[in-house]
Amino acid sequence: MAKKPRPRAKRREAQRSDEKLQAARERLFQLEAGGSPERPVSVLSAAVIEGYAESVPCPRCEGRHGVVEHVAVTVARVRLRETRLRCRQCGTTRSMWFRITDAGPN
């Protein structure tokens, strides 16, 4: 007959599985558009960047982001915008990347 798992062991196992899920969601966030400089989100104006970045939920806790910093950087001779975000609920930090594109002729 197998021993009944102790409550602490159950909690630790649940915590480990939650941490693995959060790490997987963070990796998925980095693979989506805006998660890395190689895959920036295309926008028409710098004015929409902060609103867009704040509207994306935290991949770890589904909380809201706050913009810590919004800077223009050059990566591989391409001008990008980086928003540094901090989750208001769990406190994790991450960056979201944007490219400002032209709308073209009217």
Protein Blocks (a to p, Z undefined) as FASTA:
>chain_A
ZZdddfklmmmmmmmmmmmmmmmmmmmmmmmghiamklccddfbfklmmmmmmmpccfkl
opacddfbdcdddeehiacdddddddfklopacddddddddebjZZ
